[in-house]
Amino acid sequence: MHGDLLRSAGIGVLIVEEAGEVLEAPSLTAMSIGVKHVINIGDYKQLRPKVEVHALKVGVGAHELNRSLFERLVMGGAAHSTLALQHRMRPEISRIARAMTYPELRDADDVQGRPDVRGIAKNVVFIDHGVFEDGPTETSRDDDWLVSTMSKRNTHEAELAVQIVHYLLAQGYAQTDIV
């Protein structure tokens, strides 16, 4: 849409954030403005590009459009780096990530020996409920851009999150300790 403006800017480096979620066509289109270097940041093993027509994603004659250019490059042997040592998750959480997707991921020393979460029986808790989403979030217009999202909202989950925060505050945690 703004190709002429981008070409006139003389952009030499294209950085694609969440590259695993970007369809191949927009990635290639963005590169067609004279870009000489592309940096893809993201994780193609988590969220994939959104494709509405199922037959274009999988099955006989499918074009596998649910694969990003980033994933195709990595799977084709392009040079890339993968996080090997994580510094954020408790080992109880990273153990789940290792079992599901990232068997080589290791925990840094600074995530070891963290104190147990106060007021909760286990450090990792899954909450199951049967309350469905309220519906899609709203579409809005921002200047020349139509902002639309496929995201859903679940008021029940939001209220539950607020209650959990209040409970953690009552356990002595500061607001800045809760993310």
N, C-alpha and C positions, 0 to 999 in steps of 0.2 A: 504494500500500500504506500509506503514511504521510501521506495527504492531509490528514487532520484535524490532525495535528501541524504540518504545514507551513502550513496555513491559520491556525492559532492563532499561529504565529510572525509573521504579518503580513509575509511576504517581499514586497518591492516590486520587487526587481531579481533577475532570474534570469540567471546566467552559465553558458553551456553551453560547456564545454571540449571540443575535438575534435568540434565541432558537425557536421562533415561526415560523421561516422560514426554519428550518432544518428538513428534512424528518426523519421519525421515524427510518428507517434502518441505516443511518449513525450514529445517536445518539446511538443506541443499539450496533453497531459495535465498536464505540469509547469506550463504557463502558466495552466491553469484554476484555480489556487489563489489568484487575485487579483493576479497579477504585473502590474505596470504598465510594466516596461521589461525587454527581453531583450537580452543581449549574447552573440552567437555568436562563438566563437573557433575557428579551425581552417582547414582547407583542403579544400574539397569536391572538388578535383581529384586528391587523393591516395587515401585509403581511403574506401570507401563503406560505408553501413550493410549489415549482414549480413542477408540474407533467404534462408531455406532453400528455399523453393519457387520454382524457376526461372521457372515460368509467371507468377508475380506480378511478376517483374522485367522481362522482355522478351518481345517477340512480340505477336501479334495478341491484342487484348483485355487486355494486361498493364496493370497499374496503376502501373508504374515505382516500385515500393516501394523499390527500391534507391537512390532519391534522398532525401536528407535535406531537412528543412524549410529548412535553411540554403541548400542548393543551389537549391531552388525559389525562395526569396526573391531570391537573387543573380541567378539567370537571369531572374527577373521584373522586374528593375530596381531592387530595394531598395538603399538607400544602403549602401555597404560600402567598405572600404579593402583594398588589396592591397599586399603587400610589394613595393617597387620597387627598393630598394637593400639588398643583403645584405652582412653583415659577418662571416660565419662560414666559408664554403667557399672553398677554393682556386679560382682561376679555371678550372682544369682540370675541377673537379667542377661548378661552376655552369654551365659550357658545356653539359654534358649536360642539366642541368635546363632550360636555355633552349631547347635543341633539342627536348626532349620535351614540355614543358608550359608554360613560363614565358618566352615570347620577349621580354617587356619587362623582365625582371629584369636589374639591373646590379650590378656589383661595386664595393664601396667601395674607396677608396684603400688602406685598411689591410690588405686581403687580397692586394694586389699585391706581387710581389717576395719572397715567402716563400722561404726556402731549400728546396732539394730534400730529399726524405726520404732520410736516410742508409741505405745498404745495400740500396736497392731501385732497380731500373733506371728505373722511371717513378713519377711521383707519384700516379697512379691505376692500380690493378691490379684486374682481375676474376679471381676464382678459380672455376673450373668443376669440379664433381665430380658423380659419379653416385650418391652415397649418399643414400637417401631418409630421411625423417623416421622417428624411432623410434615416434611415435604422439602422441596428444593429451596435453597436460599434464593434471594431475589436477584433479578437481572437489573442492572442500572446503567446509565449512560454517563460517561465522564468525558466532557468535551467531544472530540471526534471518535472516541473509542466506545464501543458497546462492551460492557463488562458483563460477562455471563459465566456462570459456573455450574458444574454438574454436582457440586457439593450438596449434601443433605444436612438438615439440622435435626437435632433430637433434644428437645427442651428437657425431657426427663433426665438425660445424661448430664446436661449442663447443670441442672439443679442438684443432681447427685454430686457432681464435682464441687459445687459450692459447699455442700454439707460436709464433704470430706476435708476441704480446706478449713472450715470452722472447727472440725474435730482435731485436726493437726495443730491448729493454733491453741486449742485448749490443752494440748499435750505439752505446750511450752515452746513450740517452734515459732520463730519469727517469720513474718511475711516474706522476708528475703531468703528464707531457707526452703521455700516451697516453690517448685516449678512444675 
